[in-house]
Amino acid sequence: MNDPFQMQRELRYGAPVCDQILTGRYFTIGYSWYFRQAKWTLEIVRRGGKEFAPDAFSKATRLNNFRADVRIPHRFRASLRAYKKNGFDRGHLVSSANADLHEIGNSETFLLSNMSPQHPKFNQQGWRLLEDAVRLLNARDDVLEVYVLNCPFFDFSQPIVMIGDKTDEFGINVPVPHGFVKSVLAENRRGGLSLWTFLIPNAPVSKPLKDYLIKTYDAEQLIGGRFWDRIAGQDMHKAKGGEKGWFEPMWDLKAPKPAPAPPKPPQR
C-alpha cells in the first residue's frame, strides 16, 4: 500500500498534480522540479493534540535549521546559498508556528522544499497575518479540522526575477513567485465543509486580507491543478465558485500597520 493519498491524512480531500510528492510526518509537499520549489504544500493545522502528543500543551522550540531537502535530486533543488544576500526571505509555506507540538515536526518546516523566495514585507506582515487568521479559525469550538493548501503563483505575462547559486555545479536558479495562493478548507463538528481561497501578491500587503479572496476555480486555473478534487459530486461546486470568507461577520482583518514611531523623550 504505497499510495500517499491513502496514507497521509492531509491528502484525504485531494491535491494538485506535481513532479514529486514528499511525505512528511505532519504535512505533505508537492514539489516542482521545474521551479526548484514546492508547487504546493498541504497540512492539517496543528494536527494531533493529545491523541498524538502526550505533552500537547508544551511548545516545541523554533529550530531555525534551514537546510536542503535531500529527497530531491541535487540538480532540481535549491541550496542555502541560493537565498544568500538577494533581498528575499526564505518564506515558509507550511508555517513553523503550525508545527509547535514536536521538535521533529518543527524541524521539517525548515526544509528548503517548504520555502519560496518571499518579499520580506509580504512574509513578515501580510502572509503572517493570514497564517494567524487560520490558526484563530482552527481554534473555534465549532471547527473540527482545518486543511491548508499553499501554492506559489507565477504570472508568465510578467518578468520573472531569479535568485540562484552561480557557483553550484548544476547552476541552480530559483524563480521568485509573483504571488501566493492559500486555500483553506474547514470541516465543522457536524461534517460540513467551508472553503476560502486567497491570492496575495508577493509584495507589501496594503489592503485588508478579505480583499484578496478569489474564486477557487480561478485559483485552480492560475496554478494549473485541481484543488480538493477527492470531494465528490457537486459538494464543492458552490464553494469553489464563491468569494465570501469567514471574516464576515466575525472579523475584518486589516492590512498590517507600520511600526509606530518611537516615543519622544520627555521635555525637561
Phi and psi restraints in degrees (value plus and minus 20) as a CYANA .aco file:
   2 ASN   PHI    -136.1   -96.1
   2 ASN   PSI      -3.4    36.6
   3 ASP   PHI    -102.6   -62.6
   3 ASP   PSI      93.5   133.5
   4 PRO   PHI     -82.4   -42.4
   4 PRO   PSI     -44.2    -4.2
   5 PHE   PHI     -89.2   -49.2
   5 PHE   PSI     -38.8     1.2
   6 GLN   PHI    -113.2   -73.2
   6 GLN   PSI     -40.1    -0.1
   7 MET   PHI    -122.4   -82.4
   7 MET   PSI     -52.7   -12.7
   8 GLN   PHI    -114.4   -74.4
   8 GLN   PSI     100.3   140.3
   9 ARG   PHI     -81.5   -41.5
   9 ARG   PSI     -57.6   -17.6
  10 GLU   PHI     -88.7   -48.7
  10 GLU   PSI     -34.0     6.0
  11 LEU   PHI    -115.4   -75.4
  11 LEU   PSI     -12.4    27.6
  12 ARG   PHI     -84.2   -44.2
  12 ARG   PSI     -45.2    -5.2
  13 TYR   PHI    -122.0   -82.0
  13 TYR   PSI     -12.3    27.7
  14 GLY   PHI      80.7   120.7
  14 GLY   PSI     151.4   191.4
  15 ALA   PHI    -180.9  -140.9
  15 ALA   PSI     136.9   176.9
  16 PRO   PHI     -86.7   -46.7
  16 PRO   PSI     147.6   187.6
  17 VAL   PHI     -90.2   -50.2
  17 VAL   PSI     140.3   180.3
  18 CYS   PHI    -182.9  -142.9
  18 CYS   PSI     155.7   195.7
  19 ASP   PHI    -102.4   -62.4
  19 ASP   PSI     -56.6   -16.6
  20 GLN   PHI    -169.1  -129.1
  20 GLN   PSI     109.4   149.4
  21 ILE   PHI    -114.1   -74.1
  21 ILE   PSI     105.1   145.1
  22 LEU   PHI    -131.7   -91.7
  22 LEU   PSI      83.3   123.3
  23 THR   PHI    -104.9   -64.9
  23 THR   PSI     111.9   151.9
  24 GLY   PHI    -133.2   -93.2
  24 GLY   PSI    -196.6  -156.6
  25 ARG   PHI     -92.6   -52.6
  25 ARG   PSI     -52.8   -12.8
  26 TYR   PHI    -150.3  -110.3
  26 TYR   PSI     -24.1    15.9
  27 PHE   PHI    -178.3  -138.3
  27 PHE   PSI     149.0   189.0
  28 THR   PHI    -146.1  -106.1
  28 THR   PSI     122.8   162.8
  29 ILE   PHI    -135.3   -95.3
  29 ILE   PSI     111.9   151.9
  30 GLY   PHI    -121.7   -81.7
  30 GLY   PSI      88.4   128.4
  31 TYR   PHI    -114.9   -74.9
  31 TYR   PSI     125.7   165.7
  32 SER   PHI    -129.9   -89.9
  32 SER   PSI      94.0   134.0
  33 TRP   PHI     -85.6   -45.6
  33 TRP   PSI     -53.6   -13.6
  34 TYR   PHI     -85.2   -45.2
  34 TYR   PSI     -63.1   -23.1
  35 PHE   PHI    -112.1   -72.1
  35 PHE   PSI     -23.6    16.4
  36 ARG   PHI      37.9    77.9
  36 ARG   PSI      12.2    52.2
  37 GLN   PHI    -182.1  -142.1
  37 GLN   PSI     156.0   196.0
  38 ALA   PHI     -84.0   -44.0
  38 ALA   PSI     120.2   160.2
  39 LYS   PHI    -100.0   -60.0
  39 LYS   PSI     -52.6   -12.6
  40 TRP   PHI    -180.0  -140.0
  40 TRP   PSI     139.4   179.4
  41 THR   PHI    -148.7  -108.7
  41 THR   PSI     130.9   170.9
  42 LEU   PHI    -159.6  -119.6
  42 LEU   PSI     111.8   151.8
  43 GLU   PHI    -164.1  -124.1
  43 GLU   PSI     138.0   178.0
  44 ILE   PHI    -120.2   -80.2
  44 ILE   PSI     102.7   142.7
  45 VAL   PHI     -81.7   -41.7
  45 VAL   PSI     103.3   143.3
  46 ARG   PHI      28.0    68.0
  46 ARG   PSI      28.3    68.3
  47 ARG   PHI     -79.9   -39.9
  47 ARG   PSI     117.1   157.1
  48 GLY   PHI     102.9   142.9
  48 GLY   PSI    -116.7   -76.7
  49 GLY   PHI      55.2    95.2
  49 GLY   PSI    -170.5  -130.5
  50 LYS   PHI     -81.2   -41.2
  50 LYS   PSI     -51.6   -11.6
  51 GLU   PHI     -80.1   -40.1
  51 GLU   PSI     -55.0   -15.0
  52 PHE   PHI    -131.9   -91.9
  52 PHE   PSI     -36.2     3.8
  53 ALA   PHI    -146.3  -106.3
  53 ALA   PSI      85.4   125.4
  54 PRO   PHI     -76.0   -36.0
  54 PRO   PSI     -53.2   -13.2
  55 ASP   PHI    -132.8   -92.8
  55 ASP   PSI      40.5    80.5
  56 ALA   PHI     -89.3   -49.3
  56 ALA   PSI     -36.1     3.9
  57 PHE   PHI    -112.0   -72.0
  57 PHE   PSI     -22.3    17.7
  58 SER   PHI    -107.6   -67.6
  58 SER   PSI     139.2   179.2
  59 LYS   PHI    -132.4   -92.4
  59 LYS   PSI     112.6   152.6
  60 ALA   PHI     -92.4   -52.4
  60 ALA   PSI     129.5   169.5
  61 THR   PHI     -90.1   -50.1
  61 THR   PSI     118.3   158.3
  62 ARG   PHI     -91.6   -51.6
  62 ARG   PSI      95.3   135.3
  63 LEU   PHI    -104.8   -64.8
  63 LEU   PSI     -48.8    -8.8
  64 ASN   PHI      35.7    75.7
  64 ASN   PSI      10.6    50.6
  65 ASN   PHI    -115.3   -75.3
  65 ASN   PSI      46.1    86.1
  66 PHE   PHI     -78.6   -38.6
  66 PHE   PSI     115.2   155.2
  67 ARG   PHI    -185.2  -145.2
  67 ARG   PSI     138.0   178.0
  68 ALA   PHI     -88.6   -48.6
  68 ALA   PSI     133.9   173.9
  69 ASP   PHI    -115.0   -75.0
  69 ASP   PSI      88.2   128.2
  70 VAL   PHI     -93.9   -53.9
  70 VAL   PSI     -24.2    15.8
  71 ARG   PHI     -95.6   -55.6
  71 ARG   PSI     -37.1     2.9
  72 ILE   PHI    -114.2   -74.2
  72 ILE   PSI     115.0   155.0
  73 PRO   PHI     -72.7   -32.7
  73 PRO   PSI     119.7   159.7
  74 HIS   PHI     -75.3   -35.3
  74 HIS   PSI     -57.8   -17.8
  75 ARG   PHI     -94.2   -54.2
  75 ARG   PSI     -25.6    14.4
  76 PHE   PHI    -135.6   -95.6
  76 PHE   PSI     -12.6    27.4
  77 ARG   PHI    -142.2  -102.2
  77 ARG   PSI     132.0   172.0
  78 ALA   PHI     -99.8   -59.8
  78 ALA   PSI     134.6   174.6
  79 SER   PHI    -133.9   -93.9
  79 SER   PSI     149.0   189.0
  80 LEU   PHI     -80.6   -40.6
  80 LEU   PSI     -53.7   -13.7
  81 ARG   PHI     -85.8   -45.8
  81 ARG   PSI     -45.1    -5.1
  82 ALA   PHI     -84.8   -44.8
  82 ALA   PSI     -43.9    -3.9
  83 TYR   PHI    -118.8   -78.8
  83 TYR   PSI     -16.0    24.0
  84 LYS   PHI    -102.2   -62.2
  84 LYS   PSI     104.3   144.3
  85 LYS   PHI      33.4    73.4
  85 LYS   PSI      28.8    68.8
  86 ASN   PHI    -141.6  -101.6
  86 ASN   PSI     -18.0    22.0
  87 GLY   PHI      68.2   108.2
  87 GLY   PSI     -20.8    19.2
  88 PHE   PHI    -132.9   -92.9
  88 PHE   PSI     127.1   167.1
  89 ASP   PHI    -100.2   -60.2
  89 ASP   PSI     132.6   172.6
  90 ARG   PHI     -99.8   -59.8
  90 ARG   PSI      70.7   110.7
  91 GLY   PHI    -106.3   -66.3
  91 GLY   PSI     106.0   146.0
  92 HIS   PHI     -86.1   -46.1
  92 HIS   PSI     120.9   160.9
  93 LEU   PHI    -111.4   -71.4
  93 LEU   PSI     -77.7   -37.7
  94 VAL   PHI    -102.8   -62.8
  94 VAL   PSI     100.7   140.7
  95 SER   PHI     -85.8   -45.8
  95 SER   PSI     119.0   159.0
  96 SER   PHI     -79.3   -39.3
  96 SER   PSI     -56.8   -16.8
  97 ALA   PHI     -89.1   -49.1
  97 ALA   PSI     -36.7     3.3
  98 ASN   PHI    -102.3   -62.3
  98 ASN   PSI     -28.3    11.7
  99 ALA   PHI    -142.8  -102.8
  99 ALA   PSI      40.9    80.9
 100 ASP   PHI    -131.8   -91.8
 100 ASP   PSI      -4.0    36.0
 101 LEU   PHI    -114.1   -74.1
 101 LEU   PSI     -50.7   -10.7
 102 HIS   PHI    -154.2  -114.2
 102 HIS   PSI     121.8   161.8
 103 GLU   PHI     -85.3   -45.3
 103 GLU   PSI     -54.9   -14.9
 104 ILE   PHI     -86.0   -46.0
 104 ILE   PSI     -56.7   -16.7
 105 GLY   PHI     -88.7   -48.7
 105 GLY   PSI     -59.9   -19.9
 106 ASN   PHI     -85.4   -45.4
 106 ASN   PSI     -58.7   -18.7
 107 SER   PHI     -80.1   -40.1
 107 SER   PSI     -60.0   -20.0
 108 GLU   PHI     -84.9   -44.9
 108 GLU   PSI     -45.8    -5.8
 109 THR   PHI     -90.9   -50.9
 109 THR   PSI     -32.6     7.4
 110 PHE   PHI    -116.8   -76.8
 110 PHE   PSI     -13.4    26.6
 111 LEU   PHI     -86.6   -46.6
 111 LEU   PSI     119.6   159.6
 112 LEU   PHI     -85.8   -45.8
 112 LEU   PSI     -36.9     3.1
 113 SER   PHI     -85.7   -45.7
 113 SER   PSI     -38.6     1.4
 114 ASN   PHI    -118.1   -78.1
 114 ASN   PSI      -9.1    30.9
 115 MET   PHI    -135.6   -95.6
 115 MET   PSI     129.1   169.1
 116 SER   PHI    -156.4  -116.4
 116 SER   PSI     130.3   170.3
 117 PRO   PHI     -85.7   -45.7
 117 PRO   PSI     100.8   140.8
 118 GLN   PHI    -146.1  -106.1
 118 GLN   PSI     120.4   160.4
 119 HIS   PHI     -79.0   -39.0
 119 HIS   PSI     113.1   153.1
 120 PRO   PHI     -74.3   -34.3
 120 PRO   PSI     -59.6   -19.6
 121 LYS   PHI     -98.1   -58.1
 121 LYS   PSI     -38.2     1.8
 122 PHE   PHI     -95.3   -55.3
 122 PHE   PSI     -70.7   -30.7
 123 ASN   PHI     -83.4   -43.4
 123 ASN   PSI     -65.5   -25.5
 124 GLN   PHI    -109.3   -69.3
 124 GLN   PSI     -29.2    10.8
 125 GLN   PHI    -141.9  -101.9
 125 GLN   PSI    -100.9   -60.9
 126 GLY   PHI     -82.7   -42.7
 126 GLY   PSI     -68.9   -28.9
 127 TRP   PHI     -82.5   -42.5
 127 TRP   PSI     -59.8   -19.8
 128 ARG   PHI     -86.9   -46.9
 128 ARG   PSI     -58.1   -18.1
 129 LEU   PHI     -84.2   -44.2
 129 LEU   PSI     -59.3   -19.3
 130 LEU   PHI     -87.6   -47.6
 130 LEU   PSI     -58.5   -18.5
 131 GLU   PHI     -80.4   -40.4
 131 GLU   PSI     -62.1   -22.1
 132 ASP   PHI     -81.4   -41.4
 132 ASP   PSI     -60.7   -20.7
 133 ALA   PHI     -82.9   -42.9
 133 ALA   PSI     -59.8   -19.8
 134 VAL   PHI     -85.4   -45.4
 134 VAL   PSI     -59.2   -19.2
 135 ARG   PHI     -86.5   -46.5
 135 ARG   PSI     -56.3   -16.3
 136 LEU   PHI     -85.2   -45.2
 136 LEU   PSI     -59.9   -19.9
 137 LEU   PHI     -80.5   -40.5
 137 LEU   PSI     -65.4   -25.4
 138 ASN   PHI     -82.6   -42.6
 138 ASN   PSI     -48.0    -8.0
 139 ALA   PHI    -101.8   -61.8
 139 ALA   PSI     -28.6    11.4
 140 ARG   PHI     -83.9   -43.9
 140 ARG   PSI     123.4   163.4
 141 ASP   PHI     -84.5   -44.5
 141 ASP   PSI     -50.2   -10.2
 142 ASP   PHI    -107.5   -67.5
 142 ASP   PSI     -20.0    20.0
 143 VAL   PHI    -123.2   -83.2
 143 VAL   PSI     108.6   148.6
 144 LEU   PHI    -109.1   -69.1
 144 LEU   PSI     -69.8   -29.8
 145 GLU   PHI    -167.3  -127.3
 145 GLU   PSI     131.3   171.3
 146 VAL   PHI    -147.3  -107.3
 146 VAL   PSI     104.2   144.2
 147 TYR   PHI    -123.2   -83.2
 147 TYR   PSI     118.1   158.1
 148 VAL   PHI    -149.2  -109.2
 148 VAL   PSI     104.9   144.9
 149 LEU   PHI    -129.9   -89.9
 149 LEU   PSI     101.6   141.6
 150 ASN   PHI    -133.4   -93.4
 150 ASN   PSI     115.5   155.5
 151 CYS   PHI    -159.9  -119.9
 151 CYS   PSI     104.5   144.5
 152 PRO   PHI     -83.6   -43.6
 152 PRO   PSI     125.0   165.0
 153 PHE   PHI    -141.7  -101.7
 153 PHE   PSI     113.5   153.5
 154 PHE   PHI    -138.5   -98.5
 154 PHE   PSI     108.0   148.0
 155 ASP   PHI    -122.0   -82.0
 155 ASP   PSI      83.5   123.5
 156 PHE   PHI     -97.8   -57.8
 156 PHE   PSI     -20.6    19.4
 157 SER   PHI    -105.6   -65.6
 157 SER   PSI     -25.3    14.7
 158 GLN   PHI    -134.3   -94.3
 158 GLN   PSI     134.7   174.7
 159 PRO   PHI     -79.6   -39.6
 159 PRO   PSI     129.1   169.1
 160 ILE   PHI    -133.2   -93.2
 160 ILE   PSI     102.9   142.9
 161 VAL   PHI    -102.4   -62.4
 161 VAL   PSI     118.5   158.5
 162 MET   PHI    -135.9   -95.9
 162 MET   PSI     119.1   159.1
 163 ILE   PHI    -134.0   -94.0
 163 ILE   PSI     137.6   177.6
 164 GLY   PHI    -194.6  -154.6
 164 GLY   PSI     158.9   198.9
 165 ASP   PHI    -141.3  -101.3
 165 ASP   PSI      71.9   111.9
 166 LYS   PHI     -87.9   -47.9
 166 LYS   PSI     -36.4     3.6
 167 THR   PHI    -107.6   -67.6
 167 THR   PSI     -27.5    12.5
 168 ASP   PHI     -88.0   -48.0
 168 ASP   PSI     121.8   161.8
 169 GLU   PHI     -85.2   -45.2
 169 GLU   PSI     -43.0    -3.0
 170 PHE   PHI    -118.4   -78.4
 170 PHE   PSI     -22.0    18.0
 171 GLY   PHI      43.2    83.2
 171 GLY   PSI      23.0    63.0
 172 ILE   PHI     -89.1   -49.1
 172 ILE   PSI     105.4   145.4
 173 ASN   PHI    -137.6   -97.6
 173 ASN   PSI     127.9   167.9
 174 VAL   PHI    -140.4  -100.4
 174 VAL   PSI     101.5   141.5
 175 PRO   PHI     -95.4   -55.4
 175 PRO   PSI     124.3   164.3
 176 VAL   PHI    -109.5   -69.5
 176 VAL   PSI     101.6   141.6
 177 PRO   PHI     -82.0   -42.0
 177 PRO   PSI     128.9   168.9
 178 HIS   PHI     -99.6   -59.6
 178 HIS   PSI     -39.2     0.8
 179 GLY   PHI    -192.1  -152.1
 179 GLY   PSI    -196.3  -156.3
 180 PHE   PHI    -159.2  -119.2
 180 PHE   PSI     120.5   160.5
 181 VAL   PHI    -123.7   -83.7
 181 VAL   PSI     115.6   155.6
 182 LYS   PHI    -147.6  -107.6
 182 LYS   PSI      96.3   136.3
 183 SER   PHI    -129.1   -89.1
 183 SER   PSI     103.5   143.5
 184 VAL   PHI    -135.6   -95.6
 184 VAL   PSI      98.6   138.6
 185 LEU   PHI    -134.3   -94.3
 185 LEU   PSI      97.1   137.1
 186 ALA   PHI    -131.4   -91.4
 186 ALA   PSI     113.8   153.8
 187 GLU   PHI    -128.9   -88.9
 187 GLU   PSI     102.1   142.1
 188 ASN   PHI    -106.4   -66.4
 188 ASN   PSI     156.8   196.8
 189 ARG   PHI     -91.6   -51.6
 189 ARG   PSI     -30.0    10.0
 190 ARG   PHI    -119.7   -79.7
 190 ARG   PSI     -15.8    24.2
 191 GLY   PHI      70.2   110.2
 191 GLY   PSI     -18.4    21.6
 192 GLY   PHI     -95.4   -55.4
 192 GLY   PSI     129.3   169.3
 193 LEU   PHI    -135.3   -95.3
 193 LEU   PSI     119.1   159.1
 194 SER   PHI    -148.1  -108.1
 194 SER   PSI     128.5   168.5
 195 LEU   PHI    -158.7  -118.7
 195 LEU   PSI     115.2   155.2
 196 TRP   PHI    -159.0  -119.0
 196 TRP   PSI     115.8   155.8
 197 THR   PHI    -150.6  -110.6
 197 THR   PSI     113.7   153.7
 198 PHE   PHI    -138.8   -98.8
 198 PHE   PSI     125.8   165.8
 199 LEU   PHI    -146.8  -106.8
 199 LEU   PSI      94.9   134.9
 200 ILE   PHI    -140.4  -100.4
 200 ILE   PSI     107.3   147.3
 201 PRO   PHI     -80.8   -40.8
 201 PRO   PSI     128.3   168.3
 202 ASN   PHI    -100.6   -60.6
 202 ASN   PSI      52.2    92.2
 203 ALA   PHI    -180.7  -140.7
 203 ALA   PSI     150.3   190.3
 204 PRO   PHI     -74.3   -34.3
 204 PRO   PSI     114.6   154.6
 205 VAL   PHI    -108.2   -68.2
 205 VAL   PSI     101.3   141.3
 206 SER   PHI    -134.9   -94.9
 206 SER   PSI     -26.0    14.0
 207 LYS   PHI    -140.2  -100.2
 207 LYS   PSI     142.4   182.4
 208 PRO   PHI     -77.4   -37.4
 208 PRO   PSI     124.6   164.6
 209 LEU   PHI     -81.8   -41.8
 209 LEU   PSI     -48.3    -8.3
 210 LYS   PHI     -84.0   -44.0
 210 LYS   PSI     -41.0    -1.0
 211 ASP   PHI     -92.1   -52.1
 211 ASP   PSI     -31.2     8.8
 212 TYR   PHI    -118.6   -78.6
 212 TYR   PSI     -15.2    24.8
 213 LEU   PHI     -86.9   -46.9
 213 LEU   PSI     116.6   156.6
 214 ILE   PHI    -154.8  -114.8
 214 ILE   PSI     148.6   188.6
 215 LYS   PHI     -88.5   -48.5
 215 LYS   PSI     116.8   156.8
 216 THR   PHI     -83.2   -43.2
 216 THR   PSI     -55.1   -15.1
 217 TYR   PHI     -78.3   -38.3
 217 TYR   PSI     -60.0   -20.0
 218 ASP   PHI     -86.6   -46.6
 218 ASP   PSI     -59.6   -19.6
 219 ALA   PHI     -84.1   -44.1
 219 ALA   PSI     -60.0   -20.0
 220 GLU   PHI     -78.9   -38.9
 220 GLU   PSI     -62.4   -22.4
 221 GLN   PHI     -87.3   -47.3
 221 GLN   PSI     -58.6   -18.6
 222 LEU   PHI     -87.9   -47.9
 222 LEU   PSI     -59.5   -19.5
 223 ILE   PHI    -102.0   -62.0
 223 ILE   PSI     -52.4   -12.4
 224 GLY   PHI      67.6   107.6
 224 GLY   PSI      31.5    71.5
 225 GLY   PHI     159.6   199.6
 225 GLY   PSI     135.2   175.2
 226 ARG   PHI    -106.2   -66.2
 226 ARG   PSI     117.8   157.8
 227 PHE   PHI    -117.9   -77.9
 227 PHE   PSI     120.9   160.9
 228 TRP   PHI      33.0    73.0
 228 TRP   PSI      23.1    63.1
 229 ASP   PHI     -99.3   -59.3
 229 ASP   PSI     -25.7    14.3
 230 ARG   PHI    -112.8   -72.8
 230 ARG   PSI     -16.2    23.8
 231 ILE   PHI    -106.5   -66.5
 231 ILE   PSI     102.0   142.0
 232 ALA   PHI     -99.6   -59.6
 232 ALA   PSI     139.4   179.4
 233 GLY   PHI      40.4    80.4
 233 GLY   PSI    -161.1  -121.1
 234 GLN   PHI    -114.0   -74.0
 234 GLN   PSI      -9.9    30.1
 235 ASP   PHI     -81.8   -41.8
 235 ASP   PSI     -49.3    -9.3
 236 MET   PHI    -126.9   -86.9
 236 MET   PSI     -22.6    17.4
 237 HIS   PHI     -80.2   -40.2
 237 HIS   PSI     -68.9   -28.9
 238 LYS   PHI     -85.7   -45.7
 238 LYS   PSI     -61.3   -21.3
 239 ALA   PHI     -86.3   -46.3
 239 ALA   PSI     -59.9   -19.9
 240 LYS   PHI     -88.7   -48.7
 240 LYS   PSI     -45.8    -5.8
 241 GLY   PHI    -111.3   -71.3
 241 GLY   PSI     -18.8    21.2
 242 GLY   PHI    -128.5   -88.5
 242 GLY   PSI     147.1   187.1
 243 GLU   PHI    -145.3  -105.3
 243 GLU   PSI     -26.6    13.4
 244 LYS   PHI     -87.2   -47.2
 244 LYS   PSI     119.8   159.8
 245 GLY   PHI    -135.0   -95.0
 245 GLY   PSI     157.8   197.8
 246 TRP   PHI     -98.0   -58.0
 246 TRP   PSI     -22.2    17.8
 247 PHE   PHI     -84.8   -44.8
 247 PHE   PSI     -48.1    -8.1
 248 GLU   PHI    -127.3   -87.3
 248 GLU   PSI     104.8   144.8
 249 PRO   PHI    -116.4   -76.4
 249 PRO   PSI     -11.4    28.6
 250 MET   PHI     -91.6   -51.6
 250 MET   PSI     -73.5   -33.5
 251 TRP   PHI    -147.3  -107.3
 251 TRP   PSI     142.1   182.1
 252 ASP   PHI    -161.5  -121.5
 252 ASP   PSI      59.8    99.8
 253 LEU   PHI     -87.0   -47.0
 253 LEU   PSI     107.9   147.9
 254 LYS   PHI    -110.6   -70.6
 254 LYS   PSI     144.1   184.1
 255 ALA   PHI     -86.4   -46.4
 255 ALA   PSI     131.5   171.5
 256 PRO   PHI     -77.9   -37.9
 256 PRO   PSI     117.1   157.1
 257 LYS   PHI    -106.9   -66.9
 257 LYS   PSI     125.6   165.6
 258 PRO   PHI     -85.1   -45.1
 258 PRO   PSI     132.1   172.1
 259 ALA   PHI     -79.6   -39.6
 259 ALA   PSI     117.0   157.0
 260 PRO   PHI     -85.7   -45.7
 260 PRO   PSI     131.2   171.2
 261 ALA   PHI     -87.2   -47.2
 261 ALA   PSI     125.4   165.4
 262 PRO   PHI     -82.0   -42.0
 262 PRO   PSI     127.2   167.2
 263 PRO   PHI     -84.3   -44.3
 263 PRO   PSI     126.5   166.5
 264 LYS   PHI     -95.9   -55.9
 264 LYS   PSI     124.8   164.8
 265 PRO   PHI     -84.4   -44.4
 265 PRO   PSI     126.3   166.3
 266 PRO   PHI     -82.6   -42.6
 266 PRO   PSI     125.5   165.5
 267 GLN   PHI     -96.7   -56.7
 267 GLN   PSI     121.4   161.4
